[in-house]
Amino acid sequence: MLHVILTYLTATVWPVFLIILFFGGSIFVHELGHYLAARSQGVHVEVFSIGFGPPIFSWKGSDGTRYQVAWFPLGGYVLLPQIADLGPIEGESSVDVTKLEPVSYGSKVLVFVAGAAFNVLFAFALACIIWKIGQPENNESESTQIGYVTRTIELADGTKVPSPALQGGLKVGDMIKAIDGTPIASWDDVNETLSMGSGRDPAGARSAVIDVLRDGAPLRITVHPILVGEEHWRRVGIMPGYDLNVHSVEPNSATAKAGVLPGDRIVEINGAPIQNASGLGEELSLDPARPAHLSVLRGGQKLDLVVPPRTGGIQIGDIEFSAGYHVTHPSPFAQLVQPFVMTIRTVWGLVNPRSDIGLSKVSGPVGIVHIFHSAAEAGIRAVLRITILININLAILNLLPVPVLDGGQIVFATIGRLRGRALPPNFVMTTQSVFMVLLLSMVVYISFFDVRRWSRDSREGHAAPAAAAPAKP
């Protein structure tokens, strides 16, 4: 009974606690930046709210500010009637603004920027923790070498088409140095740069220019990505390369019958180089009725082994490979640069008509909660990394020149400064109300895809154990 309770707490309560602590904490830090900057500039703070809508609970402090937690956790706000009239969104002010001191342009900008600045500082603090304690990395995620080129790619409707990488001439062993001019430092960079790509050839077809090193010589190859999966991401059909060092072999499996032993390193299949476990499984499944030839390195010698026919199919789980994990200590600045670049790429992809990035591919509040929940299951380091990403996202997105966001308020203040007088209140309120409706509509639209992704991931998670159930040959 105690074991069941502990399992439940670990699987449910702990992730929820981390979501509240880090996601809620990110929102709190943003609003705290506005609050402290406003206080430092002598600006009246009427409300400090985490979330929008009616308050769940609230209290009034001795400083005259009402502090509250509201029902809709899509963000938060600090009600500052002296510098931003957001009555339709944040609630009407009970203060007569005409009786308050005017706020200078510099003070307004400082208050609006402070929220994003605090998110960056919070992200930096978390990055320092990871820098200190380190984070586990594996050979697969750190690789920039191609370990397998798929023969085909399966589209969302189940149709299989030739692999763009195979057609373009990419090969196992190629070391990817850049994609469309963007330097590549990890396999995450490979996937991200391809996904965010907007390259098109003169005929309008998708294209990606990949710079590789092949046998020490630089080579530039153009491939034509295709849209894969339900999310329609750009893919070309390559997998990361790493040493296939055998840790264990399932007894009586086809690979065991071939003579594969722990400590072997698989280097070839049917005469072709292989450096990826999934690729190995794919090759073994292509023609299971025929023997497959494996080349392994054992004690410094190359041996040729024959895998017998696999009429019952083969599970790549027949072989367990050494994970190759090691702990790295990336600098805090390096940890901030990656999510910064990723966010900028995403924003640019959303407005670039040549890209395949749309609102259906980004995450809203539901998606963020899902990501946090998955990260909580992976460990505290994963939660810290996701929190860093979320805070950099919040910092950049809030400074976009969109009404109702901090960047939009800076634009209004700047226009007022240039005009010598503030913009008409009715114009400001109407503009902000329209954009608030658009923003909420966008959140609802994005949340639909978030829920669909969460549901699909849950189905795949439940299906995974079932997929492993058939007996191994």
C-alpha positions as CSV (number, residue, x, y, z in Angstrom):
1,M,0.0,0.0,0.0
2,L,2.8,2.4,0.9
3,H,4.5,1.6,-2.4
4,V,1.3,2.4,-4.3
5,I,1.0,5.8,-2.5
6,L,4.6,6.7,-3.1
7,T,4.3,5.7,-6.8
8,Y,1.1,7.9,-7.1
9,L,2.8,10.8,-5.4
10,T,5.9,10.5,-7.6
11,A,3.9,10.2,-10.8
12,T,1.2,12.8,-10.1
13,V,1.8,15.2,-7.2
14,W,5.5,15.7,-7.8
15,P,5.1,16.9,-11.5
16,V,2.2,19.2,-10.5
17,F,4.4,20.6,-7.7
18,L,7.2,21.3,-10.2
19,I,4.8,22.9,-12.7
20,I,3.5,25.2,-10.0
21,L,6.9,26.0,-8.7
22,F,8.7,26.6,-12.0
23,F,6.0,27.7,-14.5
24,G,4.2,29.7,-11.9
25,G,7.5,31.0,-10.6
26,S,8.5,32.2,-14.1
27,I,5.3,34.2,-14.3
28,F,5.8,35.5,-10.8
29,V,9.4,36.6,-11.6
30,H,8.2,38.5,-14.7
31,E,5.6,40.4,-12.8
32,L,8.0,41.0,-9.9
33,G,10.3,42.7,-12.3
34,H,7.5,45.1,-13.3
35,Y,6.5,45.6,-9.6
36,L,10.0,46.4,-8.3
37,A,10.8,48.7,-11.2
38,A,7.6,50.6,-10.7
39,R,8.3,50.9,-7.0
40,S,11.8,52.2,-7.7
41,Q,10.4,54.9,-10.0
42,G,7.6,56.0,-7.6
43,V,4.9,54.6,-9.8
44,H,1.6,53.6,-8.1
45,V,1.0,49.9,-8.1
46,E,-2.6,49.1,-7.6
47,V,-2.7,45.3,-8.3
48,F,-0.1,42.5,-8.4
49,S,-1.8,39.5,-10.0
50,I,-0.7,36.0,-10.9
51,G,-3.3,35.0,-13.5
52,F,-6.2,36.8,-15.1
53,G,-9.9,37.0,-14.2
54,P,-11.6,36.9,-10.9
55,P,-9.3,36.3,-7.9
56,I,-9.1,32.9,-6.2
57,F,-7.8,34.8,-3.1
58,S,-6.4,38.2,-2.6
59,W,-5.3,40.6,0.2
60,K,-4.3,44.2,0.4
61,G,-0.9,45.0,1.6
62,S,0.2,47.8,3.9
63,D,1.6,49.5,0.8
64,G,-1.9,49.9,-0.7
65,T,-1.3,47.2,-3.4
66,R,-3.8,44.4,-3.8
67,Y,-2.1,41.0,-4.2
68,Q,-4.0,38.2,-5.8
69,V,-4.0,34.8,-7.5
70,A,-6.6,34.6,-10.3
71,W,-8.4,31.8,-12.0
72,F,-6.9,31.9,-15.5
73,P,-3.2,31.1,-15.2
74,L,-2.3,32.4,-18.7
75,G,0.2,34.9,-17.2
76,G,-0.2,37.8,-14.8
77,Y,-0.1,41.5,-14.6
78,V,0.8,44.5,-12.4
79,L,-1.9,47.2,-12.7
80,L,-0.2,50.5,-13.2
81,P,-2.8,53.1,-14.0
82,Q,-0.3,55.9,-14.3
83,I,1.5,54.4,-17.3
84,A,-0.8,51.9,-19.0
85,D,-4.6,51.9,-19.2
86,L,-5.5,48.2,-19.5
87,G,-8.8,48.4,-17.8
88,P,-10.7,46.0,-20.1
89,I,-8.0,43.4,-19.5
90,E,-6.7,43.9,-16.0
91,G,-9.7,45.6,-14.4
92,E,-10.7,49.2,-13.9
93,S,-8.5,51.3,-11.6
94,S,-10.1,52.9,-8.5
95,V,-7.5,55.6,-8.5
96,D,-7.9,59.1,-10.0
97,V,-4.9,59.1,-12.4
98,T,-5.2,62.9,-12.8
99,K,-4.2,63.3,-9.2
100,L,-1.0,61.2,-9.6
101,E,2.4,62.5,-10.7
102,P,3.1,62.0,-14.4
103,V,5.6,59.3,-15.2
104,S,8.6,60.1,-17.5
105,Y,9.2,58.2,-20.7
106,G,12.4,56.7,-19.4
107,S,10.6,55.3,-16.3
108,K,7.8,53.8,-18.4
109,V,10.4,52.0,-20.6
110,L,12.3,50.8,-17.6
111,V,9.1,49.4,-16.0
112,F,8.0,47.6,-19.2
113,V,11.5,46.1,-19.9
114,A,12.0,45.0,-16.3
115,G,9.7,42.0,-16.6
116,A,11.7,40.5,-19.5
117,A,15.0,41.5,-17.7
118,F,13.9,39.5,-14.6
119,N,13.1,36.5,-16.7
120,V,16.6,36.6,-18.2
121,L,18.1,36.9,-14.7
122,F,16.0,34.0,-13.5
123,A,17.1,31.9,-16.5
124,F,20.7,32.9,-15.8
125,A,20.4,31.8,-12.2
126,L,19.0,28.4,-13.2
127,A,21.7,28.1,-15.8
128,C,24.3,28.6,-13.1
129,I,22.9,25.7,-11.2
130,I,23.2,23.4,-14.2
131,W,26.7,24.7,-14.8
132,K,27.6,23.7,-11.3
133,I,25.8,20.3,-11.0
134,G,26.3,19.4,-14.6
135,Q,23.8,17.8,-17.1
136,P,23.9,14.3,-18.6
137,E,24.5,14.1,-22.3
138,N,24.7,11.1,-24.6
139,N,26.6,10.4,-27.7
140,E,23.5,10.5,-29.8
141,S,22.4,14.0,-28.8
142,E,25.9,15.5,-29.1
143,S,26.7,13.9,-32.5
144,T,26.9,15.9,-35.7
145,Q,27.8,12.8,-37.7
146,I,25.3,11.0,-39.9
147,G,24.9,7.4,-38.6
148,Y,22.2,6.2,-40.9
149,V,20.5,7.4,-44.1
150,T,17.0,6.0,-44.4
151,R,15.9,4.5,-47.7
152,T,12.4,5.9,-47.4
153,I,10.3,8.3,-45.3
154,E,6.8,7.6,-44.2
155,L,4.4,10.5,-44.6
156,A,1.5,11.2,-42.3
157,D,-1.0,9.2,-44.5
158,G,1.3,6.1,-44.4
159,T,2.7,6.7,-47.9
160,K,6.4,5.9,-48.2
161,V,8.5,8.1,-50.4
162,P,12.3,8.0,-51.2
163,S,14.5,9.6,-48.6
164,P,15.6,13.1,-49.6
165,A,19.0,12.5,-47.9
166,L,19.6,9.3,-50.0
167,Q,18.5,11.1,-53.2
168,G,20.7,14.1,-52.4
169,G,23.8,12.0,-51.8
170,L,24.4,12.2,-48.0
171,K,26.3,9.3,-46.6
172,V,26.9,7.6,-43.3
173,G,30.0,9.1,-41.7
174,D,29.4,12.6,-43.1
175,M,30.0,15.2,-40.4
176,I,27.5,18.0,-40.6
177,K,29.1,21.4,-40.1
178,A,26.3,23.8,-41.2
179,I,22.7,23.8,-42.6
180,D,21.7,26.8,-44.7
181,G,24.7,28.7,-43.3
182,T,23.8,28.0,-39.7
183,P,26.7,26.3,-37.7
184,I,25.8,22.9,-36.2
185,A,27.0,21.8,-32.8
186,S,24.7,18.9,-31.9
187,W,22.0,16.7,-33.3
188,D,19.4,18.9,-31.7
189,D,20.8,21.7,-33.9
190,V,20.3,19.5,-36.9
191,N,16.7,18.8,-36.2
192,E,15.9,22.3,-35.2
193,T,17.6,24.0,-38.1
194,L,15.9,21.7,-40.6
195,S,12.5,22.2,-39.0
196,M,12.8,26.0,-38.9
197,G,14.3,26.1,-42.4
198,S,12.7,28.3,-45.0
199,G,14.9,27.4,-48.0
200,R,13.3,27.1,-51.4
201,D,14.8,26.4,-54.8
202,P,14.0,28.5,-57.9
203,A,11.0,26.3,-58.6
204,G,9.6,26.9,-55.1
205,A,10.4,23.4,-53.7
206,R,11.7,23.1,-50.2
207,S,15.5,22.9,-50.0
208,A,18.3,22.8,-47.5
209,V,22.0,23.3,-48.2
210,I,24.0,21.1,-45.9
211,D,27.8,21.6,-45.5
212,V,29.5,18.3,-44.5
213,L,33.0,17.0,-44.1
214,R,33.5,13.7,-45.9
215,D,36.8,11.9,-45.4
216,G,38.2,15.3,-44.2
217,A,37.1,17.2,-47.3
218,P,34.4,19.8,-47.3
219,L,31.3,19.1,-49.4
220,R,28.1,21.1,-50.0
221,I,25.0,19.1,-50.7
222,T,21.5,20.3,-51.5
223,V,18.6,18.2,-50.3
224,H,14.8,18.7,-50.6
225,P,13.1,18.2,-47.2
226,I,9.6,16.8,-47.0
227,L,6.9,17.3,-44.4
228,V,6.7,14.3,-42.0
229,G,4.3,13.2,-39.3
230,E,1.1,14.7,-38.0
231,E,3.0,18.0,-37.2
232,H,4.4,18.2,-40.7
233,W,8.0,19.0,-39.7
234,R,10.7,19.2,-42.4
235,R,12.8,16.1,-42.5
236,V,15.4,14.6,-44.9
237,G,15.8,11.0,-43.5
238,I,19.0,11.0,-41.5
239,M,19.9,9.7,-38.0
240,P,22.8,10.7,-35.7
241,G,25.9,8.6,-35.7
242,Y,27.5,7.0,-32.6
243,D,29.5,3.9,-31.8
244,L,27.3,0.8,-31.6
245,N,29.0,-0.8,-28.6
246,V,27.1,-3.9,-27.6
247,H,26.3,-4.1,-23.9
248,S,24.1,-7.2,-23.9
249,V,22.4,-9.6,-26.3
250,E,19.0,-11.3,-25.7
251,P,19.6,-15.1,-25.4
252,N,18.3,-17.2,-28.3
253,S,17.6,-14.1,-30.4
254,A,18.7,-13.9,-34.1
255,T,21.6,-11.6,-33.2
256,A,22.7,-14.0,-30.5
257,K,22.6,-16.9,-32.9
258,A,24.8,-14.8,-35.3
259,G,27.5,-14.7,-32.5
260,V,27.2,-11.1,-31.5
261,L,28.7,-10.7,-28.0
262,P,28.8,-8.0,-25.3
263,G,31.8,-5.8,-26.0
264,D,31.4,-6.0,-29.8
265,R,31.2,-2.9,-31.8
266,I,28.9,-3.2,-34.9
267,V,30.3,-1.2,-37.8
268,E,28.6,-2.6,-41.0
269,I,25.5,-4.3,-42.1
270,N,25.4,-6.0,-45.5
271,G,28.6,-4.3,-46.4
272,A,27.3,-0.7,-45.7
273,P,28.5,1.3,-42.7
274,I,26.1,1.7,-39.8
275,Q,26.3,3.9,-36.7
276,N,22.8,4.1,-35.4
277,A,20.7,1.5,-33.5
278,S,17.4,2.5,-35.1
279,G,19.0,2.3,-38.5
280,L,20.4,-1.1,-37.7
281,G,16.9,-2.3,-36.7
282,E,15.5,-0.9,-40.0
283,E,18.0,-2.7,-42.1
284,L,17.4,-6.0,-40.3
285,S,13.7,-5.6,-40.9
286,L,13.9,-4.8,-44.7
287,D,14.3,-8.4,-45.9
288,P,13.8,-10.7,-42.8
289,A,13.6,-13.8,-45.0
290,R,17.2,-13.5,-46.0
291,P,20.3,-13.7,-43.9
292,A,22.0,-10.4,-42.9
293,H,25.7,-9.9,-42.7
294,L,27.1,-8.0,-39.8
295,S,30.7,-6.7,-39.4
296,V,31.8,-6.2,-35.8
297,L,35.0,-5.1,-34.2
298,R,36.1,-7.5,-31.4
299,G,39.4,-7.2,-29.6
300,G,40.8,-5.0,-32.4
301,Q,39.8,-7.5,-35.1
302,K,37.1,-7.2,-37.7
303,L,34.8,-10.2,-37.8
304,D,32.0,-11.0,-40.3
305,L,28.9,-12.6,-38.7
306,V,25.7,-13.9,-40.4
307,V,22.3,-13.2,-38.8
308,P,19.9,-16.0,-39.8
309,P,16.5,-15.3,-41.4
310,R,14.1,-13.4,-39.1
311,T,10.8,-14.7,-40.3
312,G,9.1,-13.7,-37.0
313,G,10.5,-10.2,-37.3
314,I,13.3,-8.7,-35.2
315,Q,13.2,-6.3,-32.2
316,I,16.1,-3.9,-31.9
317,G,15.7,-4.6,-28.2
318,D,17.4,-7.9,-28.9
319,I,20.6,-5.9,-28.5
320,E,21.2,-3.4,-25.7
321,F,23.9,-0.8,-26.6
322,S,26.1,1.1,-24.1
323,A,24.4,4.4,-23.6
324,G,27.6,6.5,-23.7
325,Y,26.3,9.1,-21.2
326,H,28.7,11.7,-19.7
327,V,28.2,14.8,-17.7
328,T,28.9,18.2,-19.2
329,H,29.0,21.6,-17.5
330,P,27.9,24.1,-20.1
331,S,28.5,27.8,-19.3
332,P,25.4,29.8,-18.3
333,F,25.8,32.1,-21.3
334,A,25.9,29.1,-23.7
335,Q,22.7,27.8,-22.1
336,L,20.9,31.2,-22.7
337,V,22.1,31.6,-26.3
338,Q,20.5,28.3,-27.5
339,P,16.9,29.1,-26.4
340,F,17.4,32.7,-27.5
341,V,18.3,31.6,-31.0
342,M,15.5,29.0,-31.0
343,T,12.9,31.5,-30.0
344,I,14.0,34.1,-32.7
345,R,14.0,31.3,-35.3
346,T,10.5,30.3,-34.3
347,V,9.2,33.9,-34.4
348,W,10.8,34.5,-37.8
349,G,9.4,31.2,-39.1
350,L,5.9,32.2,-38.1
351,V,6.0,35.4,-40.2
352,N,8.1,34.0,-43.0
353,P,5.8,32.7,-45.8
354,R,8.6,30.5,-47.1
355,S,8.8,28.4,-43.9
356,D,6.5,25.6,-42.8
357,I,6.2,26.9,-39.3
358,G,2.6,27.8,-38.2
359,L,0.8,28.4,-35.0
360,S,-0.2,24.7,-34.9
361,K,3.4,23.9,-34.2
362,V,4.0,26.2,-31.2
363,S,3.0,25.5,-27.6
364,G,0.5,27.4,-25.5
365,P,-0.2,27.1,-21.8
366,V,-1.5,23.5,-22.2
367,G,1.5,22.6,-24.2
368,I,3.9,24.2,-21.7
369,V,2.3,22.2,-18.8
370,H,2.7,19.0,-20.9
371,I,6.3,19.8,-21.5
372,F,6.9,20.5,-17.8
373,H,5.1,17.3,-16.9
374,S,7.3,15.2,-19.2
375,A,10.4,17.0,-17.9
376,A,9.4,16.3,-14.3
377,E,9.4,12.6,-15.2
378,A,12.9,12.9,-16.6
379,G,14.3,14.7,-13.6
380,I,15.0,18.0,-12.0
381,R,17.8,18.9,-14.6
382,A,15.3,18.6,-17.4
383,V,12.9,20.8,-15.5
384,L,15.6,23.4,-15.1
385,R,16.4,23.4,-18.8
386,I,12.8,23.7,-19.8
387,T,12.4,26.6,-17.3
388,I,15.3,28.4,-18.8
389,L,13.7,28.0,-22.3
390,I,10.4,29.2,-21.0
391,N,11.9,32.3,-19.4
392,I,13.8,33.3,-22.5
393,N,10.6,32.8,-24.5
394,L,8.7,35.0,-22.1
395,A,11.4,37.7,-22.3
396,I,11.5,37.8,-26.1
397,L,7.7,37.4,-26.7
398,N,6.7,40.0,-24.2
399,L,9.0,42.6,-25.9
400,L,7.4,42.1,-29.3
401,P,5.7,45.3,-30.5
402,V,2.2,43.9,-30.1
403,P,-0.5,45.8,-28.1
404,V,-1.3,44.3,-24.7
405,L,2.3,43.0,-24.5
406,D,5.1,45.0,-22.9
407,G,6.7,45.7,-26.3
408,G,3.4,47.2,-27.5
409,Q,3.3,49.5,-24.4
410,I,6.8,50.7,-25.2
411,V,5.6,51.5,-28.8
412,F,2.7,53.5,-27.4
413,A,4.9,55.4,-25.0
414,T,7.5,56.0,-27.8
415,I,4.8,57.3,-30.2
416,G,3.5,59.5,-27.4
417,R,7.0,60.9,-26.7
418,L,7.5,61.7,-30.4
419,R,4.1,63.3,-30.7
420,G,4.7,65.4,-27.6
421,R,1.4,64.1,-26.1
422,A,0.0,60.7,-25.3
423,L,-2.1,58.8,-27.8
424,P,-5.9,59.2,-27.4
425,P,-7.1,56.9,-24.6
426,N,-10.0,55.6,-26.7
427,F,-7.6,54.6,-29.5
428,V,-5.3,52.8,-27.0
429,M,-8.1,50.9,-25.3
430,T,-9.8,49.9,-28.5
431,T,-6.5,48.7,-30.0
432,Q,-5.6,46.7,-26.9
433,S,-9.1,45.2,-26.6
434,V,-8.9,44.0,-30.2
435,F,-5.5,42.5,-29.8
436,M,-6.5,40.9,-26.5
437,V,-9.4,39.1,-28.3
438,L,-7.0,38.1,-31.1
439,L,-4.4,36.9,-28.5
440,L,-7.0,34.8,-26.6
441,S,-8.3,33.4,-29.8
442,M,-4.8,32.4,-30.7
443,V,-4.3,30.7,-27.3
444,V,-7.5,28.7,-27.8
445,Y,-6.4,27.7,-31.3
446,I,-2.9,26.6,-30.1
447,S,-4.4,24.8,-27.1
448,F,-6.5,22.6,-29.5
449,F,-3.2,21.3,-31.0
450,D,-1.6,21.1,-27.6
451,V,-4.4,18.8,-26.3
452,R,-4.2,16.7,-29.5
453,R,-0.4,16.3,-29.1
454,W,-0.8,15.4,-25.4
455,S,-3.4,12.9,-26.2
456,R,-1.3,11.4,-29.0
457,D,1.8,11.2,-26.7
458,S,-0.3,9.4,-24.1
459,R,-1.6,6.9,-26.6
460,E,1.9,6.2,-27.8
461,G,3.2,5.9,-24.3
462,H,0.6,3.2,-23.5
463,A,1.2,1.5,-26.9
464,A,5.0,1.2,-26.3
465,P,4.8,-1.6,-23.8
466,A,2.4,-3.5,-26.0
467,A,4.7,-3.1,-29.0
468,A,7.5,-4.8,-27.0
469,A,5.2,-7.8,-26.1
470,P,5.8,-10.2,-29.0
471,A,8.3,-12.9,-28.3
472,K,11.8,-12.3,-29.7
473,P,13.0,-14.7,-32.4
